[in-house]
Amino acid sequence: MDKRQDTKTIELCCLLAVPVSLLLTVVFAGMVLG
């Protein structure tokens, strides 16, 4: 398996995980407060 491809996939997951976690936090806070 190509190691560079694996690293690229991990970087992509990290890039996606940041906005997704922020979105989940906002949604969760909205449910708790609202």
Residue pairs with C-beta under 8 A, 6 or more apart in sequence:
none
